[in-house]
């Protein structure tokens, strides 16, 4: 209850709007005008097409923002680190989309169940470009990585976040929205940027502590 009255929490939480602003550029790049390549692999050809996995895929939105809100409450510094990492990674993704556009071939939709209806709507809203790296996989991995890095978060919460992130990443492959190269590149990019941001943050903190200690002596 106290958290809901904490103005600093809501101010920090509002920084998530940066991700929404970044998303405005996504549609501008999501087209075949610059040409494209297809990055299918033998593994992708073996993976089944499961329309029902479109439901956890769409669960990405509440999952990512929910975990970020939780991190903002539990560890504000980690929240800032992962949010900065996400914004930097998205800019890098956009540069890649502009210079190296990829496309994922989509299967023909023939079913009539809930999964088929949802994925039909999804396909109509999001064209099959802007794929490498996958922002769905990127953000899912980064919030998972951040939660795992906070020692004060309960193990049960960490397990739930790992399960949710893994399910979303897998869903991108099983609804043929992304290929395995898209997911792997997102994880590698996220890990690199998160490690750099964390390292710089720790280095800055140590420098401050060192100067404070020298001042006392």
C-alpha positions as CSV (number, residue, x, y, z in Angstrom):
1,X,0.0,0.0,0.0
2,X,2.9,2.3,0.8
3,X,4.4,1.7,-2.6
4,X,1.2,3.0,-4.3
5,X,1.7,6.3,-2.5
6,X,5.4,6.5,-3.4
7,X,5.8,9.3,-6.0
8,X,9.4,8.3,-6.8
9,X,8.1,4.8,-7.7
10,X,5.6,6.1,-10.2
11,X,8.1,8.6,-11.6
12,X,10.6,5.8,-12.1
13,X,7.9,3.5,-13.6
14,X,7.0,6.2,-16.1
15,X,10.4,5.7,-17.7
16,X,9.0,2.6,-19.3
17,X,7.2,5.0,-21.7
18,X,10.6,5.2,-23.5
19,X,9.9,1.6,-24.8
20,X,6.5,2.7,-26.1
21,X,8.2,5.7,-27.9
22,X,10.8,3.4,-29.4
23,X,8.0,1.2,-30.6
24,X,6.7,4.0,-32.9
25,X,9.7,3.4,-35.2
26,X,9.0,-0.3,-35.5
27,X,6.2,0.1,-38.0
28,X,8.3,2.5,-40.1
29,X,10.9,-0.2,-40.7
30,X,8.5,-3.2,-40.9
31,X,8.3,-3.4,-44.7
32,X,10.1,-5.1,-47.6
33,X,11.1,-1.8,-49.4
34,X,14.8,-2.3,-48.6
35,X,14.8,-5.9,-49.8
36,X,15.1,-8.9,-47.4
37,X,16.7,-12.3,-46.8
38,X,15.3,-15.5,-45.3
39,X,17.3,-17.0,-42.5
40,X,15.6,-20.4,-42.2
41,X,17.6,-23.2,-40.6
42,X,17.1,-27.0,-40.6
43,X,15.9,-26.7,-37.0
44,X,13.2,-24.3,-38.0
45,X,11.9,-26.7,-40.6
46,X,11.6,-29.4,-38.0
47,X,9.7,-27.3,-35.5
48,X,5.9,-27.7,-35.7
49,X,3.5,-24.8,-36.3
50,X,1.3,-24.5,-33.2
51,X,-1.3,-21.7,-33.5
52,X,-2.2,-21.9,-29.8
53,X,1.2,-20.6,-29.0
54,X,0.1,-17.2,-30.2
55,X,-1.6,-16.8,-26.9
56,X,1.6,-16.8,-24.8
57,X,3.2,-14.8,-27.6
58,X,0.7,-12.0,-26.9
59,X,1.3,-12.5,-23.2
60,X,4.6,-10.8,-23.8
61,X,3.2,-7.4,-23.2
62,X,1.8,-7.8,-19.7
63,X,4.7,-10.1,-18.8
64,X,7.5,-7.7,-19.7
65,X,5.9,-4.6,-18.2
66,X,4.7,-6.6,-15.1
67,X,8.3,-7.8,-14.4
68,X,9.7,-4.3,-15.0
69,X,7.2,-2.9,-12.5
70,X,8.2,-5.6,-10.0
71,X,11.9,-4.9,-10.5
72,X,11.2,-1.2,-10.0
73,X,9.7,-2.0,-6.6
74,X,12.3,-4.6,-5.5
75,X,15.6,-3.1,-6.9
76,X,15.4,0.3,-8.4
77,X,19.0,0.3,-9.6
78,X,18.6,-3.0,-11.4
79,X,15.4,-1.7,-12.9
80,X,17.3,1.3,-14.4
81,X,20.0,-1.0,-15.7
82,X,17.7,-3.3,-17.5
83,X,15.5,-0.5,-18.9
84,X,18.6,1.2,-20.3
85,X,19.8,-2.1,-21.7
86,X,16.5,-2.6,-23.4
87,X,16.5,0.8,-25.0
88,X,20.0,0.5,-26.3
89,X,19.3,-3.0,-27.6
90,X,16.2,-1.8,-29.5
91,X,18.2,1.0,-31.2
92,X,20.8,-1.6,-32.3
93,X,17.9,-3.8,-33.5
94,X,16.5,-0.9,-35.6
95,X,19.9,-0.3,-37.2
96,X,20.1,-4.0,-38.1
97,X,16.6,-3.9,-39.5
98,X,17.4,-0.9,-41.6
99,X,20.6,-2.4,-43.0
100,X,19.8,-6.2,-43.0
101,X,16.1,-6.8,-43.4
102,X,14.9,-10.4,-42.9
103,X,11.6,-12.1,-43.5
104,X,10.0,-15.2,-42.0
105,X,7.8,-17.2,-44.4
106,X,4.4,-17.8,-42.8
107,X,2.3,-21.0,-43.2
108,X,-1.2,-21.0,-44.6
109,X,-3.8,-20.7,-41.9
110,X,-6.5,-23.4,-42.2
111,X,-7.8,-24.0,-38.7
112,X,-10.8,-22.4,-37.0
113,X,-10.0,-22.7,-33.3
114,X,-9.1,-19.9,-30.8
115,X,-5.4,-20.2,-31.6
116,X,-6.0,-19.9,-35.3
117,X,-8.2,-16.8,-34.8
118,X,-5.6,-15.2,-32.6
119,X,-2.7,-15.9,-34.9
120,X,-4.7,-14.7,-37.9
121,X,-5.3,-11.4,-36.2
122,X,-1.6,-11.3,-35.2
123,X,-0.4,-11.9,-38.7
124,X,-2.7,-9.1,-40.0
125,X,-1.3,-6.6,-37.5
126,X,2.4,-7.4,-37.8
127,X,4.1,-8.0,-41.1
128,X,6.7,-10.7,-41.4
129,X,9.8,-8.4,-41.3
130,X,11.8,-6.8,-38.5
131,X,12.8,-10.3,-37.4
132,X,16.5,-10.5,-36.7
133,X,17.0,-10.1,-33.8
134,X,13.7,-10.8,-32.2
135,X,12.6,-8.0,-29.8
136,X,10.1,-10.4,-28.2
137,X,13.0,-12.7,-27.3
138,X,15.2,-9.8,-26.4
139,X,13.0,-8.2,-23.8
140,X,11.9,-11.5,-22.4
141,X,15.5,-12.5,-21.9
142,X,16.6,-9.2,-20.4
143,X,13.9,-9.0,-17.7
144,X,14.6,-12.7,-16.9
145,X,18.4,-11.9,-16.7
146,X,17.7,-8.9,-14.4
147,X,15.5,-10.9,-12.0
148,X,18.0,-13.7,-11.8
149,X,20.7,-11.1,-10.9
150,X,18.8,-9.8,-7.8
151,X,19.6,-11.8,-4.7
152,X,16.7,-10.5,-2.7
153,X,14.0,-11.9,-5.1
154,X,12.5,-15.2,-4.0
155,X,13.4,-18.4,-5.8
156,X,9.7,-19.1,-6.6
157,X,9.5,-15.7,-8.4
158,X,12.7,-16.4,-10.3
159,X,11.4,-19.7,-11.5
160,X,8.1,-18.2,-12.6
161,X,9.9,-15.4,-14.6
162,X,12.3,-18.0,-16.2
163,X,9.3,-20.1,-17.2
164,X,7.4,-17.2,-18.6
165,X,10.3,-15.8,-20.6
166,X,11.2,-19.3,-21.9
167,X,7.6,-19.9,-23.0
168,X,7.4,-16.6,-24.8
169,X,10.7,-17.1,-26.6
170,X,9.7,-20.6,-27.7
171,X,6.3,-19.3,-28.8
172,X,8.0,-17.0,-31.3
173,X,9.4,-20.1,-33.1
174,X,6.3,-22.2,-32.9
175,X,4.0,-19.6,-34.5
176,X,6.6,-19.0,-37.2
177,X,6.9,-15.4,-36.3
178,X,10.7,-15.8,-35.9
179,X,13.4,-18.3,-36.6
180,X,16.0,-19.7,-34.2
181,X,18.6,-17.2,-35.4
182,X,16.3,-14.4,-34.4
183,X,16.0,-15.7,-30.9
184,X,19.7,-16.6,-30.5
185,X,20.9,-13.2,-31.8
186,X,18.5,-11.5,-29.4
187,X,19.8,-13.4,-26.4
188,X,23.5,-12.7,-27.4
189,X,22.8,-9.0,-27.9
190,X,20.9,-8.7,-24.7
191,X,23.6,-10.5,-22.7
192,X,26.4,-8.3,-24.2
193,X,24.6,-5.0,-23.5
194,X,23.3,-6.0,-20.1
195,X,26.8,-7.1,-19.0
196,X,28.4,-3.9,-20.3
197,X,25.8,-1.7,-18.5
198,X,26.2,-3.7,-15.3
199,X,30.0,-3.5,-15.5
200,X,30.0,0.2,-16.0
201,X,27.5,0.7,-13.1
202,X,29.6,-1.3,-10.8
203,X,32.8,0.5,-11.9
204,X,31.2,3.8,-11.2
205,X,30.0,2.7,-7.8
206,X,33.5,1.5,-6.8
207,X,35.1,4.8,-8.0
208,X,32.6,6.7,-5.8
209,X,33.3,4.5,-2.8
210,X,37.1,4.8,-3.4
211,X,36.9,8.6,-3.5
212,X,34.7,8.6,-0.3
213,X,37.3,6.4,1.5
214,X,40.2,8.6,0.4
215,X,38.3,11.7,1.6
216,X,38.0,10.1,5.1
217,X,41.7,9.2,5.2
